[in-house]
Amino acid sequence: MSATNTDAPPAATRGERPAPAGEPVGAARSERVSALVQQHGALAVLVVVSVVASFSFDSFATGDNLGNMATSSAFLAIVALGMTFVIVTGGIDLSVGSLFALGGVLAAWGSRHGTLVALLLPLVVCGTVGVVNGLLVARSRLAPFIVTLAAMLGARGLMLALTDEGAETYLIGKGSFLAELGQGSTLGLGNPVWITLALFAAGAVALRRTRFGQHVYAVGGNEDAAALMGVPVARTKVLVYTLSGVLAGLAGALNAAWLASGVTILGSGMELEAIAAVVIGGTLLTGGLGHVSGALVGVLLLKVIQNVINQIGSLDSSYQQVVSGSFLAVVVVAQTWLGRRRQLM
């Protein structure tokens, strides 16, 4: 098959329907507005919250605060990038939080044998877990929720075994290339931020302008129809779960480099944060519609909310979870309502 004309997935796989001849202009305009709200509503909220916070708190818009927010957001964003591909296919990956922690421990342990080992080890191990997840979901037709839940428990257990139940913490030597990769900065931004931006740029190209991206949308839009069209459904699922595992391992390795150690208590609940960020960014949980840029916006929105709560000072950090959960509930309800509204037009 030719790889030309892949600037965007077919309308059917994007959740859009072609306008029939003679459709009222008002209905077409209303549908476009609904689509824009569904896909970019989180960006508008992010801008509004950031502007209000900038005027309300003197330290919010400072270079140090924004830089710290960007760096701390980078690791969750990398995990959310992989989660986006999985959710667009209609799947879910609950193992990424444990793989994040495992990747950090493996990177810190491997740093004793050089930077190359420290970077490759978490990618290989976490990628292998992703391959197993994909094979069980695609070939054995097991529920993604159950498969990745088992992987979450297994990865967490392996991490605890490597650290003697969390009693041993592996450190990354100061001055090493790995430490510089996590703690250094370029043009005023931390290196993890630049790596994240590069990954998102590559992810956007892969999802929107390649045959693989078209396959991802097709599988999420209608798996049976995709199979009839010749889309390699099983291979696509294996690839997206593998990608999710690799990115979770990479995020863990970068986080370990940033902290100069493999901290065992990290990653708990990160899978839920990643799912929330992806869905808040406009990706449908049912699959077939989503953008990597939306995941990045969702992560930034969650981090800005967390920072605002910290700026207030009088609120407990648990309020961040309350607000994030409320945002997620509102977004899911809005997505469902907008989707039904567009179907009725």
Residue pairs with C-beta under 8 A, 6 or more apart in sequence:
1 211
1 230
3 210
3 211
6 209
6 210
6 211
6 213
6 214
7 208
7 209
8 14
8 208
8 209
9 208
9 213
9 214
9 217
9 218
10 214
10 217
10 218
11 17
11 18
12 221
12 222
13 214
13 217
13 218
13 220
13 221
13 288
14 217
14 221
14 288
14 289
15 221
15 284
15 288
15 289
15 339
16 35
17 342
19 28
19 31
27 345
30 345
31 342
31 345
34 338
34 341
34 342
35 338
35 342
37 334
37 338
38 282
38 334
38 335
38 338
38 339
39 282
39 291
39 294
40 282
40 294
41 282
41 331
41 334
42 280
42 281
42 282
42 294
42 297
42 298
42 301
42 331
43 297
45 301
46 297
46 300
46 301
46 304
49 301
49 304
49 305
49 308
50 304
53 60
53 61
53 304
53 307
53 308
53 311
54 60
54 61
56 311
57 308
57 311
59 65
59 311
60 307
60 308
60 311
63 188
65 307
67 185
67 188
67 189
67 190
69 300
69 303
69 304
69 307
70 189
70 190
70 193
71 189
71 190
71 192
71 193
71 258
72 303
73 196
73 299
73 300
73 303
74 190
74 192
74 193
74 195
74 196
74 251
74 254
75 100
75 192
75 251
75 252
75 254
75 255
75 258
76 251
76 270
76 273
76 274
76 277
76 299
76 302
76 303
77 196
77 200
77 277
77 295
77 296
77 299
77 300
78 195
78 196
78 199
78 247
78 248
78 250
78 251
78 254
79 96
79 97
79 100
79 247
79 248
79 251
79 270
79 271
79 274
80 274
80 277
80 278
80 281
80 295
80 296
80 298
80 299
81 199
81 200
81 203
81 247
81 292
81 295
81 296
82 93
82 96
82 240
82 243
82 244
82 245
82 246
82 247
82 248
83 93
83 96
83 244
83 271
83 274
83 275
83 277
83 278
83 295
84 203
84 207
84 278
84 281
84 283
84 290
84 291
84 292
84 294
84 295
85 203
85 207
85 216
85 240
85 243
85 244
86 92
86 93
86 144
86 240
86 241
86 244
87 220
87 275
87 278
87 279
87 283
87 284
87 285
87 287
87 290
88 207
88 216
88 217
88 220
88 240
88 283
88 287
88 288
88 289
88 290
89 216
89 219
89 220
89 236
89 237
89 240
89 287
90 219
90 220
90 223
90 286
90 287
90 288
91 137
91 144
91 237
91 240
91 241
91 287
92 144
92 145
92 148
92 275
93 133
93 144
93 148
93 241
93 244
93 245
93 271
94 145
94 148
94 149
94 151
94 152
94 271
95 129
95 130
95 133
95 148
95 149
95 151
95 152
95 155
95 245
95 248
95 271
96 244
96 245
96 248
96 270
96 271
96 274
97 152
97 248
97 267
97 268
97 269
97 270
97 271
97 272
97 274
98 151
98 152
98 153
98 154
98 155
98 156
98 159
98 267
98 271
99 126
99 129
99 130
99 151
99 155
99 245
99 248
99 249
99 252
99 267
100 248
100 249
100 251
100 252
100 255
100 266
100 267
100 270
101 155
101 156
101 159
101 252
101 263
101 264
101 265
101 266
101 267
101 268
102 122
102 125
102 126
102 155
102 156
102 158
102 159
102 162
102 249
102 252
102 267
103 122
103 123
103 125
103 126
103 248
103 249
103 250
103 251
103 252
103 253
103 256
104 122
104 252
104 253
104 255
104 256
104 259
104 262
104 263
104 266
104 267
105 159
105 162
105 163
105 170
105 252
105 256
105 262
105 264
106 118
106 121
106 122
106 125
106 126
106 162
106 249
106 252
106 253
106 262
107 118
107 119
107 121
107 122
107 172
107 178
107 252
107 253
107 256
107 257
107 262
108 118
108 169
108 170
108 171
108 172
108 256
108 261
108 262
109 121
109 162
109 170
109 262
110 117
110 118
110 119
110 120
110 121
110 122
111 117
111 118
111 170
111 172
111 173
111 176
111 178
112 170
115 176
115 177
115 178
115 181
118 172
118 178
118 253
119 178
119 253
122 249
122 250
122 252
122 253
123 246
123 249
123 250
123 253
125 249
126 155
126 245
126 246
126 248
126 249
126 250
126 252
127 242
127 245
127 246
127 249
128 245
129 151
129 154
129 155
129 245
130 241
130 242
130 243
130 244
130 245
130 246
130 248
131 238
131 241
131 242
131 245
132 151
133 144
133 147
133 148
133 151
133 241
133 244
133 245
134 237
134 238
134 239
134 240
134 241
134 242
135 238
136 142
136 147
137 143
137 144
137 147
137 237
137 241
138 233
138 234
138 235
138 237
138 238
139 234
152 271
159 264
160 166
160 264
163 169
163 170
163 262
163 264
166 264
166 265
169 261
169 262
169 263
169 264
170 261
170 262
171 260
171 261
172 178
172 179
172 182
172 256
172 257
172 260
172 261
172 262
173 179
174 260
178 257
179 257
179 260
180 191
181 191
181 192
181 195
181 254
181 257
182 191
182 192
182 254
182 255
182 256
182 257
182 258
182 259
182 260
183 190
183 191
183 257
183 258
183 260
184 190
184 191
185 191
186 194
190 258
192 254
192 258
195 254
199 247
200 292
200 293
200 296
203 292
204 291
204 292
204 293
206 212
206 213
207 213
207 216
207 217
207 291
207 292
208 291
212 236
212 239
215 226
215 231
215 232
215 236
216 236
216 240
217 288
217 289
218 225
218 226
218 229
218 231
219 226
219 231
219 233
219 236
219 237
219 287
220 284
220 286
220 287
220 288
220 289
220 290
221 287
221 288
221 289
222 288
223 233
226 233
227 233
252 266
252 267
255 266
256 262
256 263
273 302
273 324
276 298
276 302
276 324
276 325
276 327
276 328
277 295
277 298
277 299
277 301
277 302
278 290
278 294
278 295
278 298
279 285
279 298
279 328
279 331
279 332
279 335
280 294
280 297
280 298
280 301
280 302
280 327
280 328
280 331
281 290
281 291
281 293
281 294
281 295
281 296
281 297
281 298
281 299
282 289
282 290
282 291
282 294
282 298
282 335
283 289
283 290
283 291
283 294
283 295
284 290
284 335
284 339
285 332
285 335
301 327
302 320
302 324
302 327
305 320
305 323
305 324
305 327
306 317
306 320
309 315
309 317
309 319
309 320
309 323
310 317
